């Protein structure tokens, strides 16, 4: 697959361990979905399926806690696979600084000539893990890898996982909330931006009768340049807008299944110059509920948000926003 100098690639997440060794099997590129035949009692890892345009890749990703580095294998020209934490304030993202940010090296040395080989710029990896441990490992975690070095969305990936099983309540309602952090890359323009915000997700375990109802709200988003400086938002036709994003409530659809996996459609709207509401962003949320009888039943959700829209600041430029959340009751 030849690409302009990332549509998203699927990466297998290896949760935090001191030596960076894998904790989960990596699915082949053709499947890209992770755990097969999941159950309420099983651990689950989810990656992205292979995209039709060849942009989705599957490879190993691991966090080395002892060295505080992140390893990404399988993506061309992203350094020597080892990403290092960005310095200072840029090494953390999110309202509570709970998401780690790593960057690939800008050059690699040719071992024969000793000359530097320049790499695709702006490869970034976001990583977050749950504060709750199951058998000494994070109960949930996610990783997002993206670059702003291509004229299209380029190569990157997302993975999210649950360690151990889940016990879902069979009655009542629950509300979950937490920080959101993500990366924005462009089609028909290079460059990368960060985004932070808040997310809430509610589940009605009583109704609908056909399925448990799920709704979600992504709000208070703030866009940041690569250097961490805020990007102004506005309401004009050429201003960047980050409106509240809502998940569609679906009756009869398995938005939450018996294994604790969640799927939902996302959409935001804005009011145009004629005063009419129109769709601004569309996308998906994919997540997993965690928490069993030894911790908090159904007490945590890990998930990935993907949104696409036209960028009003630039002519003919689209943007894809990919972010992750860990939400708690």
Secondary structure as GFF3:
##gff-version 3
##sequence-region A 1 329
A	DSSP	beta_strand	12	17	.	.	.	ID=ss1
A	DSSP	beta_strand	44	47	.	.	.	ID=ss2
A	DSSP	beta_strand	60	64	.	.	.	ID=ss3
A	DSSP	beta_strand	69	72	.	.	.	ID=ss4
A	DSSP	beta_strand	82	85	.	.	.	ID=ss5
A	DSSP	three_ten_helix	88	91	.	.	.	ID=ss6
A	DSSP	beta_strand	92	93	.	.	.	ID=ss7
A	DSSP	beta_strand	99	103	.	.	.	ID=ss8
A	DSSP	beta_strand	107	109	.	.	.	ID=ss9
A	DSSP	beta_strand	116	118	.	.	.	ID=ss10
A	DSSP	beta_strand	123	129	.	.	.	ID=ss11
A	DSSP	beta_strand	133	134	.	.	.	ID=ss12
A	DSSP	beta_strand	137	138	.	.	.	ID=ss13
A	DSSP	beta_strand	140	147	.	.	.	ID=ss14
A	DSSP	beta_strand	157	162	.	.	.	ID=ss15
A	DSSP	beta_strand	173	187	.	.	.	ID=ss16
A	DSSP	beta_strand	192	204	.	.	.	ID=ss17
A	DSSP	beta_strand	213	224	.	.	.	ID=ss18
A	DSSP	beta_strand	245	247	.	.	.	ID=ss19
A	DSSP	beta_strand	261	271	.	.	.	ID=ss20
A	DSSP	beta_strand	277	290	.	.	.	ID=ss21
A	DSSP	beta_strand	300	310	.	.	.	ID=ss22
A	DSSP	beta_strand	318	328	.	.	.	ID=ss23
###
